[in-house]
Amino acid sequence: MKTSLKLLAASSAFAIIACGAASAQTELRMMWYNDGNEGEVMQSILDRFEATHPEISVTLDVVPYQAVLESLPIQLAAGNGPDIARVTDLGGLSQYYLDLRPHLQDAAYWETNFGPFLKWLDPDGDAINGFMTQLTVTGPYINRTLFEQADVDVPGAGATWEDWAAAVNEVAAALDIPIPMAWDRSGHRVAGPAIAQGALMFDAEGNPALVDEGLQRMSQMLYDWHKDGTMSQELWSSVSGSTYLGANEDFANANVVMYMSGSWQIPQFASTIGDAFDWWAVPAPCGPAACTGMPGGAALAAIGDTEHPEEVAILMEYLAQEDVLAEFYGQTLFIPGHLGLAANGIEFATDDPRAAHALATFSAAVPTISPVAYQLQGYPSNRVLFNALISRLNEAIVGEISLEDAYARMESDVTAQLAESSR
């Protein structure tokens, strides 16, 4: 009986200790979205982190990309956000980020390897808020197999958007392909080609000035392509406002000859298309001002309302280690947003020649990106310009307003939204 009582007391004591240890564990939540396999890769890394840091648990909340664009800002404004989030509106959400600098063991490492991109997250200061999970470049893909079947030459270096439109229409007509050209319904995607046409996006004082001759040239081109069948009216008109819509599924199903998107599609296409056809990245088509896409990417940012800044910093430092990031970039087929790894090279986990070619094409595009595109990407309120551009342009394309009215409304939208955000 005494032995039983001792065992019971010991068991109770162990339960209390175990309960105390569990309650002492810090729980962090990371909001995440996927373009391809990066969620799986991140989860495996987080599992290893938890094994070496049993005092911290991390829940990876995978949500649709639309939730990051629309729901996350609302959560952050209400103080109900996650501890860490994967974001693409880098500067636009900067007011909600945590400055990791006071909590880091080696801030100099971050400055050395993430320096140019830290300003994207904190345009007006010198905070360290996070790191780039990927550096992206916008640009087109083509179904090269269709070009070969149609016996149409692929336009070469220096080809313009007009050259490409003529070529893809020739391919589509020869093979009865329903959509010669498709673009992501995104102001960010339109911005690069507009800059190639001469759009400056800002005035001489650095104030946003969305509508100019360059932007009008690109807008007219897109408007005309939707009218003459180069682009599908049904795609963009299926949603309204500033809602994002991709055409990746149509391209993967071989219903599109040319798809304007970006480097983040590489892992997805390697998985969903594989060798079904030759999906081929091509350099950004040229305009009179440049041959450029838009830089960008996704960052993993610490959120200022977290109740656990020290633990967030421990996790972020672990994830930002060179060997960990080399694994992440290599497994996900992402262009590295880490200067050391970019200089030394990444061993990408692919034997797919299409993926390897796409990675090389987009990496080679980085030096050709217009300074205007970098300026726009670093502008904290660039989302205001992107949303005004795509929502009003789409209204013109579907016939609700004229292009001239669209330009006027773009400017009034930008003025009103910037005034509202400055209150």
C-alpha positions in Angstrom: 0.0 0.0 0.0 2.8 2.4 0.9 4.6 1.5 -2.4 1.4 2.2 -4.3 1.0 5.5 -2.6 4.6 6.4 -3.4 4.1 5.5 -7.0 0.9 7.6 -7.2 2.6 10.5 -5.6 5.5 10.2 -8.0 3.2 10.0 -11.0 1.3 13.1 -9.8 4.5 15.0 -9.4 5.6 14.0 -12.9 2.3 15.0 -14.3 2.6 18.4 -12.6 6.1 18.9 -13.9 5.1 17.8 -17.4 2.1 20.1 -17.3 4.3 23.0 -16.2 6.8 22.3 -19.0 4.1 22.2 -21.6 2.6 25.4 -20.3 6.0 27.0 -20.4 6.4 26.3 -24.1 6.1 29.3 -26.3 3.7 28.9 -29.2 4.3 30.9 -32.4 2.1 31.1 -35.4 3.4 31.7 -38.9 1.0 32.7 -41.7 2.1 31.2 -45.0 1.0 30.8 -48.6 2.3 28.5 -51.3 3.2 28.9 -54.9 4.6 25.4 -55.1 6.3 23.0 -52.6 7.7 25.7 -50.3 5.2 25.0 -47.5 6.4 21.4 -47.3 10.1 22.5 -47.3 9.4 25.1 -44.6 7.6 22.6 -42.4 10.5 20.1 -42.5 12.8 22.9 -41.5 10.5 24.0 -38.7 10.3 20.3 -37.5 14.1 20.4 -37.1 14.0 23.8 -35.3 11.5 22.4 -32.8 13.7 19.4 -32.2 16.6 21.7 -31.2 14.4 24.3 -29.4 11.8 22.2 -27.5 10.8 25.4 -25.6 9.3 26.8 -28.8 6.5 25.3 -31.0 5.6 26.8 -34.4 2.3 26.3 -36.2 2.5 26.9 -40.0 -0.9 28.3 -41.0 -1.1 27.8 -44.8 -3.7 30.1 -46.4 -4.6 31.1 -49.9 -2.6 34.0 -51.4 -5.7 36.1 -51.5 -6.0 35.8 -47.7 -2.5 37.3 -47.4 -3.5 40.2 -49.7 -6.9 40.9 -48.2 -7.3 39.3 -44.7 -3.9 39.8 -43.2 -3.9 43.6 -43.3 -7.3 43.6 -41.5 -5.9 41.2 -38.9 -2.8 43.3 -38.4 -4.9 46.6 -38.1 -7.0 44.9 -35.4 -4.0 43.6 -33.5 -4.9 40.0 -34.2 -2.2 39.0 -36.6 0.2 36.0 -36.4 3.7 36.2 -34.9 5.3 35.9 -38.3 3.9 36.2 -41.8 5.0 35.6 -45.4 4.1 38.8 -47.2 4.4 40.4 -50.6 3.2 43.9 -49.8 6.6 44.5 -48.3 6.7 48.2 -47.5 2.9 48.6 -47.4 2.7 46.6 -44.2 5.8 48.1 -42.6 4.0 49.8 -39.8 3.0 46.4 -38.4 6.5 44.8 -38.4 8.7 44.0 -35.4 12.2 45.4 -35.4 14.3 42.3 -34.8 17.6 44.3 -34.4 17.5 44.6 -30.6 16.9 40.8 -30.3 19.4 39.5 -32.8 22.7 37.8 -31.9 24.3 39.0 -35.1 22.7 42.0 -36.8 25.7 42.5 -39.0 25.1 39.2 -40.8 21.6 40.4 -41.8 23.0 43.8 -43.0 25.6 42.0 -45.1 23.4 39.4 -46.7 20.0 41.0 -46.8 21.0 44.7 -47.0 19.4 45.9 -50.3 16.1 44.1 -49.4 15.8 45.4 -45.8 14.8 48.8 -47.2 11.9 47.1 -49.0 10.5 46.1 -45.6 11.4 49.4 -43.9 11.6 52.2 -46.5 11.9 55.0 -44.0 14.2 53.5 -41.4 17.0 51.0 -40.6 15.0 48.3 -38.9 15.6 44.6 -39.5 12.1 43.1 -40.0 12.7 39.9 -41.8 14.3 38.4 -44.9 13.3 37.5 -48.5 12.0 33.9 -48.8 12.4 34.5 -52.5 13.5 37.1 -54.9 11.2 37.3 -57.9 11.3 38.7 -61.4 8.2 39.1 -63.6 8.4 37.9 -67.1 6.7 35.6 -69.6 6.6 31.9 -70.3 5.8 30.3 -73.6 4.7 26.9 -74.7 7.6 26.3 -76.9 6.2 23.0 -78.1 3.3 24.8 -79.7 5.8 27.1 -81.5 7.5 24.1 -82.9 4.3 22.4 -83.9 3.1 25.5 -85.6 6.5 26.0 -87.3 6.7 29.6 -86.0 10.0 31.1 -84.9 10.3 32.2 -81.3 11.1 35.9 -81.3 14.7 36.6 -80.3 16.6 39.0 -78.1 15.2 42.6 -78.3 11.8 41.5 -79.4 9.0 43.9 -78.5 5.6 43.2 -77.0 4.1 43.8 -80.5 6.5 41.2 -82.0 5.4 38.7 -79.4 1.7 39.4 -79.9 2.1 38.8 -83.6 4.0 35.5 -83.0 1.6 34.1 -80.5 -1.4 34.9 -82.6 0.2 33.1 -85.5 0.8 30.0 -83.3 -2.8 30.1 -81.9 -4.3 30.4 -85.3 -2.3 27.5 -86.8 -3.2 25.1 -83.9 -6.6 26.5 -82.8 -5.3 27.4 -79.3 -8.0 29.3 -77.4 -5.8 31.9 -75.7 -2.8 33.4 -77.6 -1.6 35.4 -74.6 -2.6 35.6 -70.9 -1.4 37.8 -68.1 -1.9 37.6 -64.4 -4.6 40.1 -63.4 -2.3 42.2 -61.3 -1.2 45.8 -61.3 2.3 44.6 -60.4 2.4 42.5 -63.5 1.3 45.4 -65.8 3.8 47.8 -64.2 7.0 46.3 -65.7 5.8 46.4 -69.3 4.4 49.9 -68.7 7.9 51.0 -67.5 9.3 49.4 -70.6 7.0 51.6 -72.6 8.4 54.7 -70.7 6.1 55.0 -67.7 8.0 56.8 -64.9 5.5 56.2 -62.0 6.9 59.2 -60.1 7.3 62.9 -60.8 10.6 64.8 -60.4 10.1 65.2 -56.7 9.5 61.5 -56.1 5.7 61.8 -55.7 3.6 59.1 -57.3 2.4 60.0 -60.8 0.8 56.9 -62.2 -0.6 58.1 -65.5 1.7 59.3 -68.2 2.4 58.5 -71.9 4.2 55.3 -71.1 1.5 53.8 -69.0 -1.1 54.9 -71.5 0.8 53.1 -74.3 0.8 49.8 -72.4 -2.8 50.2 -71.3 -3.9 50.8 -74.9 -2.0 47.7 -75.9 -3.8 45.6 -73.3 -7.1 47.1 -74.2 -6.6 46.4 -77.9 -5.5 42.8 -77.2 -8.6 42.1 -75.3 -10.7 43.5 -78.1 -8.9 41.6 -81.0 -8.7 38.2 -79.2 -5.0 38.2 -78.4 -6.1 38.0 -74.7 -9.2 36.4 -73.4 -11.9 38.7 -72.2 -13.3 36.0 -70.0 -10.2 35.7 -67.8 -9.9 39.3 -66.4 -13.6 40.0 -66.5 -14.4 37.0 -64.3 -13.4 39.1 -61.2 -13.6 42.8 -60.4 -11.9 45.5 -58.4 -8.3 44.8 -57.6 -8.8 41.1 -57.2 -5.8 39.0 -58.3 -6.3 36.3 -60.8 -3.6 34.0 -62.3 -3.7 32.1 -65.5 -1.3 29.4 -64.4 -3.9 26.6 -64.8 -4.8 27.6 -68.3 -1.1 27.7 -69.2 -0.5 24.3 -67.6 -3.4 22.8 -69.6 -1.8 24.0 -72.8 -4.6 26.5 -73.5 -2.2 29.5 -73.6 0.7 30.2 -75.9 2.3 32.9 -73.8 1.8 33.6 -70.1 3.0 36.8 -68.4 3.7 35.9 -64.8 7.0 35.5 -63.0 9.8 33.3 -61.6 7.7 32.1 -58.7 5.8 29.8 -61.1 8.9 27.6 -61.7 8.4 25.1 -58.9 4.7 24.8 -59.7 5.3 24.3 -63.4 8.0 21.7 -62.7 5.4 19.8 -60.7 2.2 20.4 -62.6 3.5 20.4 -66.2 6.8 18.5 -65.9 7.7 17.3 -69.3 4.2 17.4 -70.8 5.4 20.2 -73.0 8.3 22.6 -73.1 7.4 25.5 -70.8 10.1 28.0 -71.6 10.9 31.3 -69.8 11.8 34.1 -72.1 13.4 37.5 -71.5 11.1 40.4 -70.8 9.9 41.9 -74.1 11.2 45.4 -74.9 9.6 48.8 -75.2 11.1 52.1 -76.3 12.4 52.7 -72.7 13.6 49.3 -71.5 13.4 45.6 -71.6 12.2 45.1 -68.0 10.0 43.2 -65.7 9.3 44.1 -62.0 11.5 42.9 -59.1 9.7 41.7 -56.0 9.3 38.6 -54.0 8.0 37.4 -50.7 9.5 38.1 -47.3 9.1 36.4 -44.0 8.4 39.3 -41.7 8.2 39.4 -37.9 5.0 41.1 -36.6 5.2 43.8 -34.0 2.2 42.8 -32.0 3.7 39.4 -31.1 3.8 38.7 -27.4 7.1 36.7 -27.9 9.7 38.9 -29.6 12.7 37.1 -28.2 11.4 33.7 -29.4 10.4 35.1 -32.8 14.0 36.4 -33.1 15.4 33.0 -32.2 13.3 31.4 -34.9 14.1 34.0 -37.5 17.8 33.7 -36.9 17.6 30.0 -37.3 15.7 30.3 -40.6 18.0 33.0 -41.9 21.2 30.9 -41.5 23.1 30.4 -44.8 22.9 26.6 -44.8 19.2 26.6 -43.9 18.4 29.2 -46.6 20.5 27.3 -49.2 18.4 24.2 -48.5 15.2 26.2 -48.7 16.0 28.0 -52.0 17.5 24.9 -53.5 14.5 22.7 -52.7 11.9 25.3 -53.7 13.7 26.5 -56.9 13.6 30.1 -55.8 16.0 32.8 -56.8 17.9 33.6 -53.6 17.3 36.9 -51.7 20.6 36.4 -49.9 23.6 38.1 -51.3 26.1 35.5 -50.1 24.2 32.6 -51.6 23.6 34.6 -54.8 27.3 35.2 -55.2 28.3 31.6 -54.4 25.5 29.9 -56.3 22.7 27.5 -55.3 22.5 23.8 -55.9 18.9 23.6 -57.2 17.2 20.3 -56.6 16.1 19.7 -60.2 17.2 17.7 -63.2 14.4 19.3 -65.3 16.0 21.3 -68.1 13.0 23.5 -68.4 13.2 24.6 -64.7 17.0 25.0 -65.0 16.5 27.2 -68.1 13.8 29.3 -66.4 16.0 29.8 -63.3 18.9 31.0 -65.5 16.6 33.2 -67.6 15.1 35.0 -64.6 18.4 35.3 -62.8 19.9 36.9 -65.9 17.1 39.4 -66.0 18.0 40.9 -62.7 20.7 43.2 -64.1 18.3 44.5 -66.8 15.6 45.6 -64.4 14.9 49.3 -64.8 15.7 51.7 -61.9 12.1 52.9 -62.1 11.0 49.3 -61.3 13.2 49.1 -58.2 11.9 52.5 -57.1 8.3 51.4 -57.5 8.9 48.1 -55.7 10.5 50.0 -52.7 7.7 52.6 -52.5 5.6 51.8 -49.3 2.3 52.6 -51.0 2.9 50.8 -54.3 -0.1 48.7 -53.6 -2.3 51.8 -54.0 -0.8 52.4 -57.5 -1.1 48.7 -58.5 -4.7 48.4 -57.4 -5.8 51.7 -59.1 -4.1 50.6 -62.3 -5.6 47.1 -62.6 -9.1 47.9 -61.3 -9.7 50.9 -63.6 -8.0 49.4 -66.6 -10.2 46.4 -66.3 -13.3 48.5 -66.1 -12.3 49.9 -69.5 -11.5 46.5 -70.9 -14.9 45.1 -70.0 -16.7 48.2 -71.5 -17.9 49.9 -68.3 -15.9 53.1 -68.9 -13.6 54.6 -71.6 -9.9 54.4 -71.3 -9.8 58.2 -70.8 -12.2 57.8 -67.9 -10.0 55.0 -66.6 -7.0 57.2 -66.5 -8.8 60.0 -64.7 -10.2 57.5 -62.1 -6.7 56.0 -61.6 -5.4 59.4 -60.6 -8.3 60.2 -58.4 -8.1 56.7 -56.7 -4.4 57.2 -56.0 -4.9 60.7 -54.6 -7.8 59.7 -52.4 -6.2 56.5 -51.0 -2.9 58.2 -50.3 -4.8 61.0 -48.5 -6.7 58.4 -46.5 -3.6 56.4 -45.5 -1.8 59.6 -44.3 -4.6 60.5 -41.8 
